[in-house]
Amino acid sequence: DGGITQSPKYLFRKEGQNVTLSCEQNLNHDAMYWYRQDPGQGLRLIYYSQIVNDFQKGDIAEGYSVSREKKESFPLTVTSAQKNPTAFYLCASSIVLLYEQYFGPGTRLTVT
Amino acid sequence: DQQVKQNSPSLSVQEGRISILNCDYTNSMFDYFLWYKKYPAEGPTFLISISSIKDKNEDGRFTVFLNKSAKHLSLHIVPSQPGDSAVYFCAASGESWGKFQFGAGTQVVVTP
């Protein structure tokens, strides 16, 4: 079955620690994205990548970092510099130049 | 500043009736619009889209209308079914491929 997997579903970390969220897709999509969702707000774009070894900042990239070493994988690191890291994080992928994005189930990160 | 707004956080509708979800945007550069549906604990799934060269797009029970002069789009679901109970997000793109602005979502509850 083709799709996007995000792990883990729930993640708890202490303040000051970096944490990496996993995103893997087997849809053979070139483009991948990371979004953040906060209560009462829409999805906000953190980073996106259209091709391996290349990525661009989205609207709220500060405090986050990504890598795209493989087509299938686009991990997101939430660094200690991110002031409000507690949120629901969604990964998505798409065929380049098509608008429809396919989303994973999300990871809920809680930092205390 | 939110460029895409869904001003109704929730909507309750009887089974069999029409659900109308609204979305307003402020950026005149937006030229492609999508609606996504999200169930709890799952990622959003693509529902229907519309390009700015059209004013209507239909797919089964779902129709999206676009009024460019008013910077307004709406999603009609006819007839509403219990399985339509979900959060619906509208999203808009235009300035840069791959970058979408999402609304905050509308929770639809379809009652028997």
Interface residues (C-beta under 8 A of the other chain):
Chain A: I4 K9 A31 Y33 Y35 G40 Q41 G42 L43 R44 L45 Y48 Q50 Q56 G58 D59 L90 A92 S94 L97 Y99 E100 Q101 Y102 F103 G104 P105 G106
Chain B: Q2 V4 Q6 P9 Y32 L34 Y36 A41 E42 G43 P44 T45 F46 S49 F89 A91 S93 W97 G98 K99 F100 Q101 F102 G103 A104 G105
